[in-house]
Each structure stands twice: as C-alpha cells, then as structure tokens.
Amino acid sequence: MKLWQDLFGTDYGLMSIAGIAFMIFMAVWYVRFFIRKVNEKPRKD
C-alpha cells in the first residue's frame, strides 16, 4: 500500500507517472510515424 501512496501522493511519484506516460505516448507516435513512412510511395524528384 505504501507503493501506491508514494506513486500517487508525492510529487516524485506523479512525475514518474508523467514520465512513463510521455515515453509510452512517444513510442506509439514513433511506431505509427515510421510505419506510415515505410508504406509511403517514393517521390519522383
């Protein structure tokens, strides 16, 4: 129970949650970005 109190009740716990959420968001964004770029047709310049 102390784990959950520290995680959600302290400033360093909330910052950890924010950091983890940001890293997960960026991982999803990069995967979608690279998949879209790989499937893109090459441009004829």
N, C-alpha and C positions, 0 to 999 in steps of 0.2 A: 504494500500500500504506500510506503514511503516513496517508491519509484514514481507512482502516478502523481503524488502530491508535489514532488520535485519537478516533474515534467510539466505539469500544467499550472503550478502555483508559484514558480520562480521565474525571474527574468531570464536566467540562462537556460531553463527548460523550454520556455516559449521561443527563445532564439534558436534553440536546437530544432524545434518543430518547424520553424520558419525556414531554416537552412535545409532541412531534409525535404520539405515541400518544394522549395525552389529547385533543388537538384533533380527531383523527380519530374517537375514541370519541364526543365531544360532538357532532360534525357528524352522525354516524349517529343518535345519540339524538334530536337536534332534528328531523331529517327524519322519523323514524318518529313522533315526538310530534305534529308538525304535520299529517302525513298522516292520523293517527288522529283528530285534532280536526276536520279538514275533512270527513271522512266520517261524523262523528257526527251523529245526528239532533238537531234543535233541541229544547230542553226547553220545555215549556209551563208557565210560571210564573203 
